Every structure is written in structure tokens, then in C-alpha cells.
Amino acid sequence: MNEEVVKLWLRKADADLKIGKDEMRTDDPVTDMVCFHMQQCCEKYLKAFLIFNGREYPKVHNIELLIKLCADVDKDFEQLRDWGAGELTDYATTLRYSEEFYRPSVEETERAIALAERVRNFVREKM
């Protein structure tokens, strides 16, 4: 394990979380970008866990796949599926590359933030 690389991933993940939460405090939050940053936060936390455990990670945005890889190390990660963390994957692709503009509601965005925080706390406990 490269401790410095893990710290970098965690720092970047926390920055995604901070950016999203800060944006939600504005008068007209850009919810699609907040949701994107919540997906990025989870992706980076899961990849940090894999690095921490000496595992390779694929260059993908697929949260479900990353959860599976983490669960191969620690079965407790399977519960992230039950939380709906895999739903965040769409925010990395659909919101940015879709031909149809979609802006998540404030409620949906708050759920994405709560999921990201939950994943963050879970991964930190496991490392």
C-alpha cells in the first residue's frame, strides 16, 4: 500500500464532498453538478479502499463494480448496495453526457449527499 496515494485519493474525495455541500448553501444550487461530485466522492473513496488493500482498480465510474471489488476484500461492503450507493453511477455519465438535460431535485440531491457521506464514513471505518 502506498500511504501517500491513499491520502491523496481521500483528500480529493473529501474535496468533492465539500464542493457539493458548499454549493447546496447557495440560493440556486446547481444540483446536477452537486450529484456528479457526490458520485466522484464515492468513487474515490472506494478506489482508496482498494489501494489501501493493495488491490488494482479499474478506470471506471461504475459504483456497483467498485462495490463488488471492495466486497471481494471485505464482505461488509455488500451493504452499500442495500443503501442504493450504486445509483450514484448515473450522475457520472447521464448528467454529463445525455442529450436530455436533467436537473435533479433538491431532495434527490440531498439524498445523494447523504449517500456520499454514508459511504465516506463506512470506508473510513474500514481503513
C-alpha positions, 0 to 999 in steps of 0.5 A: 500500500502506498500511504501517500496515494491513499491520502491523496485519493481521500483528500480529493474525495473529501474535496468533492464532498465539500464542493457539493455541500458548499454549493447546496448553501447557495440560493440556486444550487446547481444540483446536477453538478452537486450529484456528479461530485457526490458520485466522484466522492464515492468513487474515490473513496472506494478506489482508496479502499482498494489501494489501501488493500493493495488491490488494482482498480479499474478506470471506471465510474461504475459504483456497483463494480467498485462495490463488488471489488471492495466486497471481494476484500471485505464482505461488509461492503455488500451493504452499500448496495442495500443503501442504493450507493450504486445509483450514484453511477448515473450522475457520472455519465447521464448528467454529463453526457445525455442529450436530455438535460436533467436537473435533479431535485433538491431532495434527490440531491440531498439524498445523494449527499447523504449517500456520499457521506454514508459511504465516506464514513463506512470506508473510513471505518474500514481503513 
